[in-house]
């Protein structure tokens, strides 16, 4: 996607990425500034890429290369300890959601009681 060119963190994006962003801004009914915000880009970069695309300067050259970097490895299977911890966290999450729902209902009930008291 992007590579760091020097210590000041100047990023260089691939042409395929630039074209994808341009097509995303054209294909969706979303503002370019919103797309830039979502992709953590400066809006001027998106505007410049759109202009270069319209002028024919930005052309994607798709390749048939397969990325063999370590970043795209398949995830390791979870250990039994991790699975157990995951199950415990799911149970705790469900319990907390129920508590939250109960508290919301209690607040609604109290609001109704206060409303009824103030009406009478």
N, C-alpha and C positions, 0 to 999 in steps of 0.2 A: 504494500500500500504506500507507505512513505519510508524514505530512508534519510538518516541524519547525515548531512554532508560535512559538518565541522563541529567544533566545540560550542559554537553559538546556537546550535540546534536549528540550523536552517534546513527545512524539510524539502525534499523533492518528491513529488507524487508522480506515479506512473501515468502515462498517457491513457491507459485503459481506465484508470481510476478517474481521471479528469473527464473523460467522455461519459463514464457512468454517472458522474455527478451532474453533468449538463443534461443528459437524457432524463435523469430523475427530476430536475427542475422543470423540464419541458413537459414531461409525462404526467406529473401530478399537479393538482390545483392548489399547490402550496407555494408560498413565497420563497424566493431564493435565499433570503436572509434566514428563514426558518430552517431550511435544509443545511445551510452553513452552520447554524447553531447546533443542530443535531449531530453533524459530523465533526464538530469542533474545528471548523475552518473559519478564516476571516472572510466576511461577505465579499470583499473586493476580489479575493481569489476566485470565487464562484462567478462573479460578474465578468472578470477577465477571461476565464475559461469559456464562458458562454460566447463572448465576443470573438475569441480565437476560433471557436467551433463554427460560428456563423461565417467567418472570413475564410474558412477552410484550412487554417493553420494547425488546428488540433484534430488529428486523425488517429484513430486507434488502429494499431497493428496487432491484432490478436495473434498470439503464438500458440503453438501446440505443446509448449513446455509444461512439464509437471513440476510443481514446487516440491522439492525434496528437503526443505528445511525442517528443523526439529520442532518448529512451532506448530506444525500440523499433524502431530502424532495423535493416535487414537488414545482416548483417556484410559487410564489403568482401571481395572475392576476394583471396586471398593472392598476393603477387608471386612471381616466379620465385626470388628470393633467399630468401624465407621458405619456399617449398616445398622448396628444396634444403637449407636449414638443418633443416627438419622431417624430411626423409629421413635426414640425417646423425644427428640425435638419435635417431631410431627405430633406426638401425643400432647406434649406441652403446649404447642401452638393451638391445637384444637381446644384444649382446656381454657386457654387464655381468650380465645375467640368467644367461647360460651360465656365466660365471665364478663367480657366486654358487652356482649349482647344483653346479658342480664342487667348490667349497670345502665345501659341505654334505656331498657324498658323501665327500670326503677326511676330514672330521671323523668321519663315521660309521665309516669304515674304521679310523681310528686308535682310536676307542672300542672297536670289536670286537677289535682287536689287543690293546689294554690289558686288555680283559675276558678274552681267551684266555690272556694272560700271567699274569694274577692267578689264574686257575683252575688252571693247571698248576704 
